[in-house]
Amino acid sequence: MNTSLVEILSDSLVIIPTYNEIENIESIIRVTLMQAPHFDVLIVDDNSPDGTALRVRELQKEFPDRLFLTQRDKKAGLGTAYIHGFLWGLRSEKKYAFFFEMDADFSHNPTDLSRLYKECKENNADVAIGSRYVKGVNVVNWPLRRVLLSYCASIYVKLITGMRVQDPTAGFICYRKEVLEGIDFDKIKFVGYAFQIEMKYKAYIKKYHLSEVSIVFTDRVRGKSKMNASIIKEAIFGVLAMRIRHLLGEE
């Protein structure tokens, strides 16, 4: 009875966007739900043809009060998936105080959720970022070319935006509810991975406290990466446009 009460009163929602993650979805859900404190999980699935959503529905029978699923008609971008999840959580009767972004492929280790949670809950961060670069370069199984691309992108973003964040492209994040409530999602421009940069920048210009927690990022073992040339182009040119819009008072 006491355990059930704790689960019902969970103050944290982990949002996991999925598209064809059948190889990872059950494991990532089970490991996440094992963590302490208790985290609820919302899967935002973009109509995966491989049966990802079907597997989630089966698991919901096991975790009816902690595992949730929302499906979209088609693949529509990482950014819009997270916004969809944020809005779902903000409107939930559970009154979540903390919202997490996490990948489905174990590149983000669910055991680090508690560290991000603590950074916001106990150390008063408004945004806690799971950082690959705050203490050296903590990336496993990436080819050198991709490590250099990611690291140089971080330097580029810092130079353009002025943010003192070592890993501005990171996608393992905890937001306080108040941060999300303070951001106008209708004005978010990016739909791909650059969404991660834009969200941090929106929080930064609104004077929220951004803090980094060192993590080890491990490239996916199962499934296919969603990275492509258009995502890289969006990040390079979009970040510059984002900064110019802000300087012109359009943000």
Summary of the structure (lengths in Angstrom):
residues: 251
radius of gyration: 17.3
end to end distance: 48.4
largest distance: 56.0
contacts: 813
relative contact order: 0.15
helix: 43%
strand: 16%
